[in-house]
Amino acid sequence: MSVQRILVTGSADGLGLATARDLIARGHQVTAHARTAQRADTLRRLLPDADSVVVAEAADFSQIRTMAESLNSTGPFDAVVHNVGIGYREPRRIQTVDGHAHVLQVNVLTPYLLTALLTRPQRLVWLSSGLHRDGHASLDDLDWSGRPWNGFEAYADSKLFDAVLAAGIARRWPGVASNALEPGWVPTKMGGPSAPDDIELAHVTQVWLAEAADPAARRTGNYWFHQDPAPTHPAVYDPPFQDALLDACRRLTGVTLPDLTPNGFS
């Protein structure tokens, strides 16, 4: 098994930390990510063998741009794990410094922006959720500025959009294995203490897809649950909706995904 260079976003705790720790234990060069300098200091103690730890607030496009520029200067990654995200427990709509709904920016726009700005990796891993099946395949009022806030719906929509982006980029970037997964409802900070699924299995598929030692993990355009294909919302594999979402992300971030070339799934 060759050593892979892997970026894991949102790796200061929870599933991201578990993913980064396992990849390091398997001999890979892992770049971990934290949102603040204080969390980064803690992360360096938790992952002393990490290749590096980068700092960027996921709700601030300027910081993500700076991070991407810095990472590109060190060479391409073999895999990027888009783990960073926030849950649905916000009691009100919080607006980021860029003017977007917090859930939308952190869960959807930031991974899109990072994907567009980084030197293209061989593999992209998108953390979705089983709740994506409750999402609405609508791009009207993505920022929740003209409708009553519903944190659960906003979260479900964001996780639907992550799965759509994974599939849409798989179609447009034939040389990149872009896949989404659901970790299960597990007792993380996001899932809550009463979540019933196995926390020990939750990050395994992220590690499997990022490492790609198994030929099945090198396939593209798939949606996984515990290393098995899983059913999705119908919009995930709807090319017109994929294209419309990619265009919305371009408009909201000001950055176009490069080299868009339509292509079928492998």
C-alpha positions in Angstrom: 0.0 0.0 0.0 1.5 3.3 -1.0 1.6 6.3 1.3 -1.2 8.8 0.4 -1.2 12.5 1.1 -4.6 13.3 2.5 -6.4 16.4 3.8 -9.2 15.9 6.3 -11.2 19.0 7.0 -13.0 19.5 10.4 -10.6 17.1 12.1 -10.4 18.7 15.5 -13.0 16.3 17.0 -15.6 13.7 16.2 -15.5 11.8 12.9 -12.9 14.0 11.4 -10.5 13.4 14.2 -11.2 9.6 14.1 -10.6 9.6 10.3 -7.4 11.6 10.5 -6.1 9.4 13.4 -6.8 6.1 11.5 -5.2 7.4 8.3 -2.1 8.4 10.2 -2.0 5.0 11.9 -2.1 3.4 8.5 1.0 5.3 7.5 -0.4 8.2 5.4 0.7 11.8 5.4 -2.3 13.6 6.8 -3.0 17.3 6.9 -5.5 18.0 9.6 -7.7 21.1 9.8 -9.1 23.2 12.7 -11.2 26.3 12.6 -9.2 28.3 15.2 -5.6 28.5 16.4 -6.7 27.3 19.8 -8.3 24.2 18.4 -5.3 23.7 16.2 -3.0 23.7 19.2 -5.1 21.0 20.8 -5.2 19.0 17.6 -1.5 19.0 17.3 -1.3 17.4 20.7 -4.0 14.9 19.7 -2.3 14.1 16.4 1.4 14.5 17.0 2.2 12.5 13.9 0.1 14.6 11.5 2.0 15.9 8.6 0.7 19.4 9.3 -2.3 21.2 10.9 -3.9 24.1 9.0 -6.2 26.7 10.4 -9.2 28.3 8.6 -12.7 29.3 9.8 -15.0 27.2 7.5 -17.6 30.0 7.6 -15.2 32.6 6.1 -14.4 32.4 2.4 -11.3 34.6 2.7 -9.7 32.2 5.2 -10.6 29.2 3.0 -9.0 30.9 0.0 -5.8 31.6 2.0 -5.7 28.0 3.2 -6.1 26.6 -0.3 -3.4 28.9 -1.6 -1.0 27.7 1.2 -1.9 24.1 0.6 -1.4 24.3 -3.1 2.1 25.6 -2.6 3.1 22.3 -0.9 1.8 20.1 -3.8 -1.4 18.2 -4.6 -3.2 15.8 -2.3 -4.1 12.3 -3.2 -7.4 12.7 -1.4 -9.5 15.4 0.3 -12.1 14.4 2.9 -14.8 17.0 3.2 -15.7 16.3 6.8 -16.2 19.8 8.1 -19.9 20.5 8.9 -22.4 21.8 11.4 -25.7 20.3 12.6 -29.3 21.3 12.7 -29.6 22.4 16.3 -29.2 26.1 15.6 -32.4 27.8 17.0 -32.2 30.6 14.4 -30.7 31.5 11.1 -27.1 32.6 11.7 -25.5 34.6 8.9 -21.8 34.3 8.1 -19.4 37.2 7.4 -20.0 36.4 3.7 -23.7 36.9 4.1 -24.8 33.3 3.8 -26.8 31.1 6.1 -24.2 29.4 8.4 -25.4 25.8 7.6 -25.3 26.4 3.8 -21.8 28.0 3.9 -20.1 25.5 6.1 -21.7 22.4 4.8 -22.0 23.2 1.1 -20.3 26.3 -0.1 -17.0 25.8 1.7 -16.4 22.3 0.4 -17.3 23.4 -3.1 -14.9 26.4 -2.8 -12.1 24.3 -1.5 -12.6 21.7 -4.3 -12.6 24.5 -6.9 -9.4 26.1 -5.5 -7.2 23.2 -4.6 -5.0 21.5 -7.1 -7.2 18.6 -8.3 -6.7 15.5 -6.1 -7.3 11.9 -7.2 -10.2 11.4 -4.8 -12.8 13.5 -3.1 -14.8 12.2 -0.1 -18.0 14.1 0.8 -19.7 13.5 4.2 -23.4 13.5 3.7 -26.1 12.0 5.9 -29.1 9.7 5.8 -31.1 12.8 6.4 -30.3 13.9 2.9 -33.3 11.8 1.8 -35.4 14.4 3.6 -33.9 17.2 1.7 -35.7 19.4 -0.8 -34.4 19.5 -4.4 -35.0 23.2 -4.7 -32.5 26.0 -5.1 -35.0 28.7 -4.2 -33.8 30.9 -1.3 -30.8 28.9 -0.4 -29.9 31.4 2.3 -33.2 31.2 4.0 -33.6 35.0 3.8 -37.2 35.0 2.7 -38.8 32.1 4.7 -39.1 31.0 8.3 -35.9 29.3 9.6 -36.0 25.6 10.0 -32.7 24.2 11.2 -33.6 20.5 10.5 -34.7 21.3 6.9 -31.6 23.5 6.3 -29.4 20.7 7.5 -31.1 18.0 5.4 -31.0 20.2 2.4 -27.3 20.8 2.9 -26.5 17.1 3.1 -28.6 16.5 0.0 -26.5 19.2 -1.8 -23.3 17.5 -0.6 -24.3 14.2 -2.2 -25.4 16.0 -5.4 -22.0 17.8 -5.6 -20.2 14.6 -5.2 -22.1 13.0 -8.0 -22.0 16.1 -10.2 -18.3 16.4 -9.9 -17.8 12.7 -10.6 -19.7 13.3 -13.9 -17.7 16.4 -14.8 -14.2 15.3 -13.6 -13.8 11.8 -15.1 -10.2 11.5 -13.6 -11.3 12.0 -10.0 -13.1 9.5 -7.8 -15.7 11.6 -6.1 -18.0 9.8 -3.7 -20.4 10.7 -0.9 -21.2 8.7 2.2 -23.4 8.6 5.3 -21.8 7.6 8.6 -25.0 6.7 10.4 -26.7 8.4 13.3 -23.9 8.2 15.8 -23.3 9.8 19.2 -21.1 12.7 18.2 -21.5 16.3 19.2 -23.7 16.7 16.1 -25.6 13.4 16.5 -26.3 13.7 20.2 -25.8 11.3 23.1 -28.8 9.1 22.3 -27.8 8.3 18.7 -28.2 4.5 18.2 -25.5 3.7 15.6 -22.0 2.4 16.2 -19.5 5.2 16.6 -16.6 2.8 15.9 -17.9 2.2 12.4 -18.9 5.7 11.6 -15.6 6.9 10.1 -14.5 3.6 8.5 -15.9 4.4 5.1 -14.2 7.8 5.0 -10.9 6.1 5.7 -11.6 3.4 3.1 -12.5 5.9 0.3 -9.6 8.2 1.1 -7.0 5.4 1.2 -8.6 3.6 -1.8 -6.5 0.5 -1.4 -9.7 -1.5 -2.3 -10.5 -1.2 -6.0 -14.2 -0.7 -5.1 -13.2 2.5 -3.3 -11.7 3.9 -6.5 -15.0 3.9 -8.3 -16.6 7.3 -8.7 -20.1 8.8 -8.4 -21.3 6.5 -5.7 -23.1 6.9 -2.4 -21.9 4.7 0.4 -23.0 3.4 3.9 -20.5 1.2 5.7 -18.7 0.5 2.5 -21.8 -0.7 0.7 -23.8 1.3 -1.9 -26.8 2.9 -0.4 -30.0 4.4 -1.8 -30.2 8.2 -2.4 -32.6 11.0 -3.0 -33.6 11.0 -6.7 -32.0 14.4 -7.2 -28.5 13.1 -6.5 -28.3 11.5 -10.0 -30.2 14.2 -11.8 -27.7 15.9 -14.2 -29.7 19.1 -14.7 -30.0 19.5 -10.9 -26.3 18.8 -10.5 -25.5 21.5 -13.0 -27.9 23.9 -11.5 -26.4 23.4 -8.0 -22.9 23.8 -9.3 -23.9 27.0 -11.0 -25.5 28.2 -7.7 -22.3 27.5 -5.8 -20.4 29.4 -8.5 -22.6 32.3 -8.1 -22.6 32.3 -4.3 -18.8 31.8 -4.0 -17.7 33.8 -7.0 -15.5 30.8 -8.1 -16.1 28.5 -11.0 -15.2 24.8 -10.8 -12.4 24.5 -13.4 -12.4 22.4 -16.5 -16.0 21.3 -16.5 -16.3 18.4 -18.9 -19.6 16.4 -18.9 -18.9 12.7 -18.6 -20.8 9.5 -17.7 -20.3 7.6 -14.5 -17.9 4.8 -14.3 
